[in-house]
Amino acid sequence: MTAPAPGLVVAAPSSGSGKTTVTTGLMAALTADGAAVAPFKVGPDYIDPGYHAVATGRPGRNLDPVLVGEHRIGPLYAHGAAGGDLAVIEGAMGLFDGRVDDADPAAAVVPQGSAAHVARLLGLPVVLVVDVRGYSQTLAAVVRGLATHDPGTRIAGVVLNRVGSPRHTAILTAACESAGVPVLGAVPRAEGLEVPSRHLGLVTATEHDGAARAAVAEMGQIVGGHVDLDALRALAARPAPVEPWDPAVEVERARTTVGRGAAYGLDDDNDVDDRVTVAMAGGPAFTFAYTEHAELLEAAGARVVVVDPLVDARLPARTAALVIPGGFPEEHVVPLAANRSLAAEVADRVSEGMPVHGECAGLLYLGASLAGREGPEHPMAGALPLTGRFGPRLTLGYRDAVALTDSVLYRVGERVAGHEFHRTAVSAGANAVDSAWAWRDASGARVDEGYVTGAVHASYLHVHPAGYPQAVVRLVDAARDWDRSRTARGDSGGAGDAG
């Protein structure tokens, strides 16, 4: 067991407090100050970790007890914080906002999956970011209420965000100190500092590119100039020693579930030539992928190669499986539709039985057509008899799902905790395929969702691979089977080769 790097959780009373701006700014300022900062995000969100990665130069990672289980939070933290001087964890929504129990929404003092829940699991202090516009002495009651709501959640400091003047800062500082919580800094109002947003939250860092880097640098300068970084470091606590999460160990354990021994994966010498190529869609349209996904694929024996469906005309050479994660295809529908060569190759490989995992945006790309936020339908890969369209409302929330159909990822009856997050909807054609999942909605009604056909598993449901490594092992094993059968047929060129 190892003692992980010290860390702290940055949370807020509610969404819209400027938590992402302040957290990203703290990460950037600490990194500029010479610290190796390990960035994390509470919950299933994919967007904030992209900005965290820009700020720190390290992969952004998620800590979500709902998706991976409480027992994995410590090991995942230790894995992601390895080699770091300090871990900074951004909370989700408000400090005590987490999974809602529809039977009794107020039942849990510390809801599952909340920032407070993760702070308690790791034994870390909380730094509270408060948007203080419109606040005066009443801030004392707000801070005191949050600090005493749960004795196991320790609020160690406050960052006042969007203060209006030195006098405003002095009044609010006195209010917090009267509640027994010190103020670590006061960040002034700064027009234009916020990251652009859209229907699913912030615009991703990959899409924003150079502008994202400039924005993060400005966040670091402003936050670093108005927050006491030394006091912040002094508050950080070190979690209890734990065995770090190890993708190789997870894969070895998963093989006992899958029923195929370790001999089916890589040879003992971990020969790179023995790896099977798994293409993972990336680029601006497909950014919703957890860092641990590629790590597990590689541990299972895959060579992970990124393909950008916006610009790449072919799949990588000898591709034996394709993973298409979530993202914003509705924002890039025209260039996706224009890349007919890649779309046609994906459809051909699906018809030949190549394993494909499409998640949310991947589901939309595999369909016959997609209508973006404005304008007509545009052709997609056409691998599934589905049409997608931008919808009027957001679908959002955790789901307790059960697999309805055997697939390259799951077996009938397997249960997962997943998350939906989309404003599109799909309609199945006359030749509809089998459903992937079933769950109960808030009213108790059954919902069938997703599609399984041949070696394709496509669904709106986001599942964290660290919670279900057996699904990753099955995909890589299926890819190896397909690659070997292709070689036996004499089709040695494979996907991505001209010959």
C-alpha positions as CSV (number, residue, x, y, z in Angstrom):
1,M,0.0,0.0,0.0
2,T,1.1,3.6,-0.7
3,A,0.2,6.9,0.9
4,P,-1.4,8.9,-1.9
5,A,-0.5,12.6,-2.6
6,P,-2.3,15.1,-0.4
7,G,-5.4,16.8,-1.8
8,L,-8.5,18.9,-1.3
9,V,-12.0,19.2,-2.8
10,V,-13.2,22.5,-4.3
11,A,-17.0,22.7,-4.0
12,A,-19.8,25.4,-4.0
13,P,-23.2,26.0,-2.6
14,S,-24.7,25.6,-6.1
15,S,-24.0,25.4,-9.8
16,G,-23.2,28.7,-11.4
17,S,-20.9,29.8,-8.6
18,G,-17.9,30.0,-10.8
19,K,-16.5,26.7,-9.4
20,T,-15.0,25.5,-12.6
21,T,-13.3,28.8,-13.3
22,V,-11.8,29.1,-9.8
23,T,-10.8,25.4,-9.7
24,T,-9.2,25.5,-13.1
25,G,-7.5,28.8,-12.2
26,L,-6.1,27.2,-9.0
27,M,-4.8,24.2,-10.9
28,A,-3.1,26.5,-13.4
29,A,-1.7,28.8,-10.8
30,L,-0.3,25.9,-8.7
31,T,1.2,24.4,-11.8
32,A,2.8,27.6,-12.8
33,D,4.2,27.8,-9.2
34,G,6.0,24.6,-9.8
35,A,3.6,22.0,-8.3
36,A,2.7,18.8,-10.0
37,V,-1.1,19.0,-9.8
38,A,-3.2,15.9,-10.2
39,P,-6.7,17.0,-11.4
40,F,-10.0,15.3,-10.7
41,K,-13.7,15.9,-11.2
42,V,-16.5,14.6,-9.0
43,G,-19.3,12.9,-11.0
44,P,-19.7,11.8,-14.6
45,D,-18.9,15.1,-16.3
46,Y,-16.5,14.9,-19.3
47,I,-16.1,18.6,-20.1
48,D,-14.4,20.1,-17.0
49,P,-11.6,17.5,-17.0
50,G,-10.6,18.7,-20.4
51,Y,-9.9,22.2,-19.0
52,H,-8.2,20.6,-16.0
53,A,-5.8,18.8,-18.4
54,V,-5.0,22.1,-20.1
55,A,-4.3,23.7,-16.7
56,T,-2.0,20.9,-15.4
57,G,-0.6,19.0,-18.3
58,R,-1.9,15.8,-16.8
59,P,-5.0,13.8,-17.8
60,G,-8.2,14.9,-16.2
61,R,-9.9,12.1,-14.3
62,N,-13.3,11.5,-12.7
63,L,-14.2,10.2,-9.2
64,D,-17.8,9.0,-9.2
65,P,-18.9,6.5,-6.5
66,V,-22.2,5.9,-8.4
67,L,-20.5,4.7,-11.6
68,V,-17.5,2.8,-10.1
69,G,-18.5,2.0,-6.5
70,E,-17.3,3.5,-3.3
71,H,-14.5,0.9,-2.9
72,R,-12.7,2.2,-6.1
73,I,-12.6,5.9,-5.2
74,G,-9.5,5.6,-3.0
75,P,-7.5,3.4,-5.5
76,L,-8.5,5.5,-8.5
77,Y,-7.4,8.6,-6.6
78,A,-4.1,7.0,-5.8
79,H,-3.6,6.0,-9.4
80,G,-4.4,9.4,-10.8
81,A,-2.4,11.3,-8.2
82,A,0.7,9.1,-8.6
83,G,3.8,11.4,-9.1
84,G,1.8,14.4,-8.1
85,D,2.5,16.9,-5.3
86,L,-1.1,17.9,-4.8
87,A,-4.5,16.7,-6.0
88,V,-7.3,19.2,-6.6
89,I,-10.8,17.7,-7.0
90,E,-13.5,19.8,-8.5
91,G,-17.0,19.0,-7.1
92,A,-20.2,18.8,-9.1
93,M,-23.2,21.2,-8.7
94,G,-23.6,22.0,-5.0
95,L,-21.6,20.5,-2.2
96,F,-24.4,18.2,-1.0
97,D,-25.9,17.6,-4.5
98,G,-25.7,14.0,-5.7
99,R,-27.9,11.1,-6.8
100,V,-31.5,11.8,-6.0
101,D,-33.6,9.1,-4.2
102,D,-36.9,9.6,-6.0
103,A,-38.8,7.9,-3.1
104,D,-37.4,10.5,-0.6
105,P,-35.2,13.2,-2.2
106,A,-34.2,14.6,1.2
107,A,-33.4,11.3,2.8
108,A,-29.6,11.4,2.5
109,V,-27.6,14.0,4.4
110,V,-24.7,13.3,2.1
111,P,-26.1,12.1,-1.2
112,Q,-24.3,9.4,-3.1
113,G,-21.9,10.8,-5.7
114,S,-21.8,14.3,-4.2
115,A,-18.7,16.3,-3.6
116,A,-19.2,15.8,0.1
117,H,-19.5,12.1,-0.4
118,V,-16.1,11.9,-2.2
119,A,-14.5,14.2,0.4
120,R,-15.7,11.9,3.1
121,L,-14.5,8.8,1.3
122,L,-11.0,10.2,0.9
123,G,-10.9,12.1,4.2
124,L,-10.1,15.4,2.4
125,P,-11.0,19.0,3.4
126,V,-13.4,21.1,1.3
127,V,-12.7,24.6,0.0
128,L,-15.9,26.4,-0.7
129,V,-16.3,28.8,-3.7
130,V,-19.1,31.2,-3.2
131,D,-20.5,33.6,-5.8
132,V,-20.9,36.6,-3.5
133,R,-22.7,39.0,-5.8
134,G,-25.6,40.3,-3.8
135,Y,-24.2,39.0,-0.5
136,S,-23.3,40.8,2.7
137,Q,-23.5,39.7,6.3
138,T,-26.0,36.9,5.4
139,L,-23.0,35.0,4.0
140,A,-22.2,34.0,7.6
141,A,-25.4,32.0,7.8
142,V,-24.8,30.3,4.5
143,V,-21.3,29.3,5.3
144,R,-22.2,28.2,8.9
145,G,-25.1,26.1,7.5
146,L,-22.9,24.3,5.0
147,A,-20.2,23.8,7.6
148,T,-22.5,22.2,10.2
149,H,-24.9,20.3,7.8
150,D,-22.7,17.1,8.1
151,P,-20.1,16.7,10.9
152,G,-18.1,14.4,8.6
153,T,-17.6,17.0,5.9
154,R,-14.9,19.6,6.9
155,I,-15.1,23.0,5.2
156,A,-11.6,24.3,5.7
157,G,-11.7,27.6,3.8
158,V,-13.7,29.8,1.5
159,V,-12.8,31.5,-1.8
160,L,-15.0,34.6,-2.3
161,N,-15.8,34.8,-6.0
162,R,-16.9,37.8,-8.0
163,V,-16.3,40.4,-5.2
164,G,-17.3,43.9,-6.0
165,S,-14.8,46.1,-4.0
166,P,-12.3,46.0,-1.1
167,R,-15.1,47.0,1.3
168,H,-17.3,44.2,0.0
169,T,-14.4,41.8,0.6
170,A,-13.8,43.0,4.1
171,I,-17.5,42.6,5.1
172,L,-17.7,39.1,3.6
173,T,-14.4,38.1,5.2
174,A,-15.7,39.1,8.6
175,A,-18.9,37.2,7.9
176,C,-17.0,34.0,7.1
177,E,-14.7,34.3,10.1
178,S,-17.7,34.7,12.4
179,A,-18.9,31.4,11.1
180,G,-15.5,29.9,12.0
181,V,-14.2,29.4,8.4
182,P,-11.2,31.4,7.1
183,V,-11.2,33.2,3.7
184,L,-8.4,32.0,1.4
185,G,-8.9,34.6,-1.3
186,A,-11.3,37.1,-3.0
187,V,-11.5,36.9,-6.8
188,P,-12.8,40.0,-8.5
189,R,-15.5,40.1,-11.1
190,A,-13.9,39.6,-14.5
191,E,-16.0,40.0,-17.6
192,G,-15.3,37.5,-20.3
193,L,-13.4,35.1,-18.1
194,E,-16.0,32.4,-18.2
195,V,-15.7,29.5,-20.6
196,P,-18.4,29.5,-23.4
197,S,-21.3,27.2,-22.8
198,R,-24.0,25.4,-24.8
199,H,-26.9,23.0,-24.3
200,L,-24.8,20.3,-22.5
201,G,-22.7,22.8,-20.5
202,L,-19.3,24.3,-21.3
203,V,-17.8,24.1,-24.8
204,T,-15.1,21.4,-24.7
205,A,-11.4,22.4,-24.4
206,T,-10.7,20.4,-27.6
207,E,-13.2,22.4,-29.6
208,H,-12.1,25.7,-28.0
209,D,-8.4,24.8,-28.6
210,G,-6.2,27.9,-28.5
211,A,-8.9,30.0,-27.0
212,A,-9.2,27.4,-24.2
213,R,-5.5,27.6,-23.4
214,A,-5.6,31.4,-23.4
215,A,-8.7,31.3,-21.1
216,V,-7.0,28.8,-18.7
217,A,-3.9,30.9,-18.6
218,E,-5.9,34.0,-17.7
219,M,-7.8,32.0,-15.0
220,G,-4.5,31.0,-13.5
221,Q,-3.2,34.6,-13.4
222,I,-6.4,36.1,-11.9
223,V,-7.1,33.3,-9.4
224,G,-3.4,32.9,-8.5
225,G,-3.1,36.6,-7.9
226,H,-6.1,36.7,-5.5
227,V,-5.9,33.4,-3.6
228,D,-3.3,32.5,-1.0
229,L,-1.8,29.4,-2.6
230,D,0.5,28.6,0.3
231,A,-2.5,28.6,2.7
232,L,-4.3,26.4,0.2
233,R,-1.5,23.9,0.1
234,A,-1.3,23.9,3.9
235,L,-4.9,22.8,4.1
236,A,-4.5,19.7,1.9
237,A,-4.7,16.4,3.6
238,R,-3.3,13.0,2.7
239,P,-5.8,10.1,2.3
240,A,-5.3,6.8,4.1
241,P,-2.8,4.4,2.4
242,V,-4.4,2.3,-0.3
243,E,-3.4,0.0,-3.1
244,P,-3.6,2.1,-6.3
245,W,-5.9,1.1,-9.0
246,D,-4.0,-0.9,-11.6
247,P,-5.5,-1.6,-15.1
248,A,-3.4,-4.7,-15.5
249,V,-4.7,-6.1,-12.2
250,E,-8.3,-5.2,-13.1
251,V,-8.0,-7.0,-16.4
252,E,-6.5,-10.1,-14.8
253,R,-9.5,-10.2,-12.4
254,A,-12.0,-9.5,-15.1
255,R,-10.7,-12.5,-17.1
256,T,-12.0,-14.8,-14.4
257,T,-15.4,-13.3,-14.9
258,V,-15.2,-13.5,-18.7
259,G,-14.0,-17.1,-18.5
260,R,-11.0,-16.8,-20.7
261,G,-7.6,-17.1,-19.1
262,A,-4.7,-14.7,-19.1
263,A,-3.2,-16.8,-21.9
264,Y,-5.8,-15.4,-24.3
265,G,-4.4,-11.8,-23.9
266,L,-0.8,-10.7,-24.5
267,D,2.1,-13.1,-24.3
268,D,4.2,-13.0,-21.1
269,D,6.7,-10.7,-22.8
270,N,4.0,-8.1,-23.4
271,D,5.1,-8.1,-27.1
272,V,3.8,-5.0,-28.8
273,D,3.4,-6.9,-32.1
274,D,0.9,-9.2,-30.4
275,R,-1.5,-6.3,-29.7
276,V,-4.7,-5.9,-31.6
277,T,-5.6,-2.5,-32.9
278,V,-8.6,-0.8,-31.4
279,A,-9.5,2.6,-33.0
280,M,-11.0,5.2,-30.6
281,A,-12.8,8.1,-32.2
282,G,-11.5,11.5,-31.0
283,G,-11.2,15.0,-32.2
284,P,-13.6,17.9,-31.5
285,A,-16.8,15.8,-32.1
286,F,-16.0,12.9,-29.8
287,T,-14.4,14.1,-26.6
288,F,-16.4,12.2,-23.9
289,A,-14.0,9.4,-22.9
290,Y,-12.7,8.5,-19.5
291,T,-8.9,8.3,-19.2
292,E,-9.1,4.9,-17.7
293,H,-10.9,3.5,-20.8
294,A,-7.7,3.6,-22.9
295,E,-5.6,2.4,-20.0
296,L,-7.9,-0.7,-19.6
297,L,-7.9,-1.4,-23.4
298,E,-4.2,-1.3,-23.5
299,A,-3.9,-3.6,-20.4
300,A,-6.3,-6.0,-22.1
301,G,-3.9,-6.3,-25.1
302,A,-5.1,-3.5,-27.4
303,R,-3.0,-0.9,-29.3
304,V,-5.3,2.1,-29.0
305,V,-5.1,4.5,-32.0
306,V,-7.2,7.7,-32.2
307,V,-9.2,8.4,-35.3
308,D,-10.9,11.7,-35.9
309,P,-14.1,11.2,-38.0
310,L,-14.0,14.9,-38.9
311,V,-10.8,14.6,-40.9
312,D,-9.5,11.0,-41.2
313,A,-10.5,9.3,-44.4
314,R,-9.8,5.8,-43.2
315,L,-9.6,3.7,-40.1
316,P,-6.1,3.0,-38.8
317,A,-4.3,0.1,-40.3
318,R,-5.5,-3.3,-39.2
319,T,-8.3,-1.9,-37.0
320,A,-10.0,-4.9,-35.4
321,A,-12.5,-2.9,-33.2
322,L,-13.9,0.6,-33.0
323,V,-14.9,2.6,-29.9
324,I,-16.9,5.8,-30.5
325,P,-17.4,7.7,-27.3
326,G,-19.7,10.5,-26.5
327,G,-19.4,14.1,-27.6
328,F,-21.1,16.7,-29.8
329,P,-21.8,15.3,-33.3
330,E,-24.8,17.5,-33.6
331,E,-22.4,20.5,-33.5
332,H,-20.2,19.0,-36.3
333,V,-22.9,17.3,-38.4
334,V,-21.9,18.9,-41.7
335,P,-18.2,17.9,-41.7
336,L,-19.1,14.4,-40.3
337,A,-21.5,13.9,-43.1
338,A,-19.0,15.1,-45.7
339,N,-16.4,12.4,-44.7
340,R,-18.1,9.7,-46.7
341,S,-15.0,7.5,-47.1
342,L,-14.7,6.9,-43.3
343,A,-18.4,6.5,-42.8
344,A,-18.6,3.9,-45.6
345,E,-15.6,2.0,-44.2
346,V,-17.3,1.9,-40.7
347,A,-20.5,0.5,-42.3
348,D,-18.5,-2.1,-44.2
349,R,-16.7,-3.2,-41.1
350,V,-19.9,-3.5,-39.2
351,S,-21.4,-5.7,-41.9
352,E,-18.3,-7.9,-41.7
353,G,-18.7,-8.4,-38.0
354,M,-16.0,-6.1,-36.6
355,P,-16.7,-5.3,-32.9
356,V,-18.0,-1.7,-32.4
357,H,-18.9,0.1,-29.2
358,G,-20.8,3.3,-29.7
359,E,-21.8,5.5,-26.7
360,C,-24.1,8.4,-27.0
361,A,-22.4,10.4,-29.8
362,G,-21.2,7.0,-31.1
363,L,-24.8,5.8,-31.3
364,L,-25.7,8.9,-33.4
365,Y,-22.8,8.5,-35.7
366,L,-23.6,4.8,-36.4
367,G,-27.1,5.7,-37.4
368,A,-28.4,6.5,-40.9
369,S,-28.8,10.2,-40.4
370,L,-28.6,13.1,-37.9
371,A,-30.3,16.4,-37.9
372,G,-28.2,19.1,-36.0
373,R,-29.5,22.0,-34.0
374,E,-30.6,23.7,-37.2
375,G,-31.1,22.5,-40.7
376,P,-31.9,19.2,-42.4
377,E,-30.8,15.6,-41.8
378,H,-27.3,14.7,-42.8
379,P,-26.1,11.1,-43.6
380,M,-24.0,9.4,-41.0
381,A,-22.4,5.9,-41.2
382,G,-25.6,4.0,-41.9
383,A,-24.5,1.0,-39.8
384,L,-27.7,1.0,-37.8
385,P,-31.3,1.7,-38.9
386,L,-31.7,4.8,-36.8
387,T,-32.2,8.5,-37.4
388,G,-31.1,11.1,-34.8
389,R,-32.4,14.6,-34.2
390,F,-31.7,17.5,-31.8
391,G,-34.5,17.6,-29.2
392,P,-36.3,20.2,-27.1
393,R,-35.2,19.0,-23.7
394,L,-32.2,17.6,-21.8
395,T,-32.2,14.0,-20.8
396,L,-30.0,13.7,-17.7
397,G,-29.5,11.3,-14.8
398,Y,-28.1,8.1,-13.4
399,R,-29.6,4.8,-14.5
400,D,-29.6,1.4,-12.9
401,A,-29.6,-0.7,-16.0
402,V,-29.7,-4.4,-16.8
403,A,-28.4,-5.9,-20.1
404,L,-31.2,-7.3,-22.2
405,T,-29.1,-8.9,-24.9
406,D,-25.8,-10.7,-25.1
407,S,-23.2,-8.5,-26.9
408,V,-19.5,-7.9,-27.4
409,L,-19.5,-6.0,-24.0
410,Y,-22.2,-7.5,-21.7
411,R,-24.2,-10.7,-21.0
412,V,-27.9,-10.9,-20.5
413,G,-28.8,-10.0,-16.9
414,E,-25.6,-8.1,-16.1
415,R,-26.3,-4.9,-14.2
416,V,-24.5,-1.6,-14.4
417,A,-24.9,2.0,-13.1
418,G,-24.7,4.4,-15.9
419,H,-25.5,8.0,-16.8
420,E,-27.5,9.7,-19.5
421,F,-26.6,13.2,-20.7
422,H,-28.0,14.3,-24.1
423,R,-30.4,16.5,-25.9
424,T,-30.9,14.4,-29.0
425,A,-33.3,11.5,-29.6
426,V,-33.2,8.5,-32.0
427,S,-35.9,6.7,-33.9
428,A,-35.6,3.2,-35.1
429,G,-36.5,2.1,-38.6
430,A,-38.6,-0.8,-39.6
431,N,-35.7,-3.2,-39.2
432,A,-35.2,-2.4,-35.6
433,V,-32.4,-4.2,-33.7
434,D,-32.5,-5.7,-30.2
435,S,-32.4,-3.3,-27.2
436,A,-29.2,-3.1,-25.1
437,W,-30.7,-2.0,-21.8
438,A,-33.7,-1.8,-19.6
439,W,-34.2,0.4,-16.5
440,R,-37.0,2.0,-14.5
441,D,-37.5,5.8,-14.7
442,A,-38.5,8.1,-11.9
443,S,-42.2,7.0,-12.2
444,G,-41.3,3.3,-12.1
445,A,-42.1,2.8,-15.8
446,R,-39.8,0.5,-17.8
447,V,-37.5,2.0,-20.3
448,D,-35.8,-0.1,-23.1
449,E,-32.8,1.7,-24.6
450,G,-29.8,1.1,-26.9
451,Y,-29.3,-1.3,-29.7
452,V,-27.4,-4.6,-30.2
453,T,-26.9,-6.2,-33.5
454,G,-24.1,-8.5,-34.7
455,A,-20.9,-7.2,-33.0
456,V,-22.3,-3.7,-32.4
457,H,-23.3,-2.3,-29.0
458,A,-24.7,1.2,-29.2
459,S,-26.5,3.2,-26.5
460,Y,-27.0,6.6,-25.0
461,L,-25.9,5.2,-21.6
462,H,-22.4,6.3,-20.4
463,V,-20.7,3.6,-18.4
464,H,-17.4,4.1,-16.6
465,P,-15.1,1.3,-17.8
466,A,-13.3,1.2,-14.4
467,G,-16.5,0.0,-12.9
468,Y,-17.0,-2.8,-15.4
469,P,-13.6,-3.9,-16.7
470,Q,-15.0,-7.2,-18.0
471,A,-16.8,-5.3,-20.8
472,V,-13.4,-3.9,-21.9
473,V,-11.8,-7.4,-21.8
474,R,-14.7,-8.8,-23.9
475,L,-14.3,-6.2,-26.5
476,V,-10.6,-6.7,-26.9
477,D,-11.0,-10.5,-27.0
478,A,-13.7,-10.1,-29.6
479,A,-11.4,-7.9,-31.6
480,R,-8.7,-10.5,-31.4
481,D,-11.1,-13.2,-32.6
482,W,-12.2,-11.1,-35.5
483,D,-8.7,-10.2,-36.4
484,R,-7.6,-13.9,-36.4
485,S,-10.6,-14.9,-38.5
486,R,-9.8,-12.2,-41.0
487,T,-6.2,-13.4,-41.2
488,A,-7.4,-17.0,-41.7
489,R,-9.6,-15.8,-44.6
490,G,-6.5,-14.2,-46.2
491,D,-7.7,-10.6,-45.6
492,S,-4.4,-9.6,-44.2
493,G,-4.7,-6.0,-45.3
494,G,-7.6,-5.1,-43.1
495,A,-9.1,-1.8,-42.2
496,G,-7.1,1.3,-43.1
497,D,-4.8,-0.5,-45.7
498,A,-5.1,0.4,-49.3
499,G,-4.1,-3.1,-50.6
